Amino acid sequence: MDLLTVKRTAELLLRLSEQKPEVAVLPMRVQKAPFSSQPESVGRFPRCTPEEVGVPSAYVQEFLQRAADKTNHLHSLTVLRHGKVVAACSFPPYDREIWHVTHSLCKTVTALAVGILMDEGKLSPEERIVDIFAEKASPLARVRYRNLTVRHLLSMTSGASFSEISSATQTDWVRGFLDSAPQFEPGKAFQYNSMNTYMLSAAICAKTGETLSDFLRTRLFGPMGIRQFYWETCPLGIEKGGWGLYLLPEDMAKLGQLILNSGEWQGKQLVSQRFIREMRTRQSDPPKEMSDYGYGWQCWLWARSGSMMFNGLFGQNILVLPDLDLVIVSTAGANRMFGKSAFLTLCETYFGGKAAFPERLPPNPRAFRKLQRAIRLLESPSLREKEDKMRLDAVFSRWPARKLCEEQNARLDGKSYAIESGTARLLPLFVQVLENNYTTGISAVSFTCKDDALYITIAEGIEKNTLAVGFSVPARGVVCANGEEQLAAVSGVWTQDEDGVPVLKLRIALLEQASTRYMKLFFLTPETVRIELSEQPSKQALADGTSFVSGASRLLAAVGGERLQTQLDTLAEPVLFGRLVSEQHAE
């Protein structure tokens, strides 16, 4: 990592940790478009019983219920065989009809675009990067990267030191990539770096004069009926390539099915069989802590022979198993950055090398009804509550909690607390950094109780977010930060700590993201409140991932090491204190 990048990144991190009012090194701009619900997706997959495609309903039910373990932090799960959905489940408060961030899963989508461009004869695996970007390659870059080709970008073997961290500090990412010092000769080693994928996105723009989104809209997404998507761009308007794409889970499944069909969709060859075959071939060898099976062209190979995976951090996956004609799609907020996780281990148990299914099984209506009921229960906590209400012991245990909730909500009505200066923001830290979106920090928290519903208003500078709190079913709302909207679902529960202090626990799930904000409000006295914030994926998951980001360890050493790490820990789990400034009860 070059000294300028170290300096700028250190400045960013120190601004975050030292409560600077202006944090971003680069000017803030709205990156994510607001989600807009549209008519039903074009070309949805047909649904069928598992037995119709040779899989026992009981087997699918057991897999779903084990996958639903809270430690997996799944947001949605979809299983297809023979091009038909046998099970699709959203885990509340998430919704399969809302697009979801894909993180690095979209690297494989960028690779498919590269494959289409190669099929058109406009790009070659052996084409040199300094030739594609001749106007931005300095004489030194032409020497340093004279042997760097498209093939090296595809296989994550470029050796470039310009990384995800670097991109947060510079406007021209192509020039920054070419001006960075290589860490090794291209092709000599594997190094996971999202900027390799960005350079592929930029190459498509340079070769076609189109944006990556427009290129895909006409050649891939359009023919496949993928209408609702959004891809964030760099400061110069080029799609990020390696991250920033939002897709519906159903449309993610279409991409998996495209691979199963060797690039064909409804009788039309969208990507050549040759490219799909090359993409799924082992091209480089990641370290064991990232994968046991190797890396292809912008995709991970998987446990079953011939299988592959689109993989994004925190559990965004499209598993493609050609010999079983099977696709598994997951969205999640798990504590894993890369390809190894408890969920993928579970997938290996049920669909790994030993799994075998016939083409068809005899109908089993009873088992299928049990599967359908299991999915309804997983998708609807209120349905489980309704069943619990039938139990007499549940009635008696629920009454005190309900009374406590009503009393505490009423006590909060009209109260407003001024928050002492701090670094806490409503958006999780990971989303702030990823979106380059930093507010001035939480300055006030106030409450309104209306029609038996509690509302919390969180002020950050001149911006205020008012959110309904759902105590039985999560309440939908919108979080706005510097004009950028995030769909949210807010759940609340009242409890007490060991000293009898009333505690309001809030879960603010960002429905389009992998990240969730948690808040605990301790009402220490009638006039004071302590607010503890955390996020999921946890700070430990974020810390584990930094060791894989180019230059991260050297960066920490360069700007204070242990001291800065302590400050970053505080940023991930900040504590705020507030004092009552007004109390105006509604009439």
Sequence and secondary structure as in RCSB ss.txt:
>XXXX:A:sequence
MDLLTVKRTAELLLRLSEQKPEVAVLPMRVQKAPFSSQPESVGRFPRCTPEEVGVPSAYVQEFLQRAADKTNHLH
SLTVLRHGKVVAACSFPPYDREIWHVTHSLCKTVTALAVGILMDEGKLSPEERIVDIFAEKASPLARVRYRNLTV
RHLLSMTSGASFSEISSATQTDWVRGFLDSAPQFEPGKAFQYNSMNTYMLSAAICAKTGETLSDFLRTRLFGPMG
IRQFYWETCPLGIEKGGWGLYLLPEDMAKLGQLILNSGEWQGKQLVSQRFIREMRTRQSDPPKEMSDYGYGWQCW
LWARSGSMMFNGLFGQNILVLPDLDLVIVSTAGANRMFGKSAFLTLCETYFGGKAAFPERLPPNPRAFRKLQRAI
RLLESPSLREKEDKMRLDAVFSRWPARKLCEEQNARLDGKSYAIESGTARLLPLFVQVLENNYTTGISAVSFTCK
DDALYITIAEGIEKNTLAVGFSVPARGVVCANGEEQLAAVSGVWTQDEDGVPVLKLRIALLEQASTRYMKLFFLT
PETVRIELSEQPSKQALADGTSFVSGASRLLAAVGGERLQTQLDTLAEPVLFGRLVSEQHAE
>XXXX:A:secstr
  HHHHHHHHHHHHHHHTT S   SS     S      SS TT   B  GGGGT  HHHHHHHHHHHT GGG EE
EEEEEETTEEEEEEE TT  TTS EE GGGHHHHHHHHHHHHHHTTS  TT BHHHHTGGG  HHHHHHTTT BH
HHHHTT       HHHHTT S HHHHHHHS  SS TTSS    HHHHHHHHHHHHHHHSS HHHHHIIIIITTTT
  SEEE B TTS B SSS EEE HHHHHHHHHHHHTTTEETTEESS HHHHHHHTS  B   TTT SS B SSSE
E SSTT EEEEETTTEEEEEEGGGTEEEEEEE  S SSS  HHHHHHHHHHSTT    S     HHHHHHHHHHH
HHHH HHHHHHHHTTSHHHHHHHHHHHHHHHHHHHHHTTEEEEE S S  SS HHHHHHHT   S   EEEEEEE
TTEEEEEEEETTEEEEEEEBSSS EEEEEEETTEEEEEEEEEEEEE TT  EEEEEEEEETTSS EEEEEEEEEE
TTEEEEEEEEES HHHHHHHHTTSTTHHHHHHHTTTHHHHHHHHHHHS EEEEEEEEE    
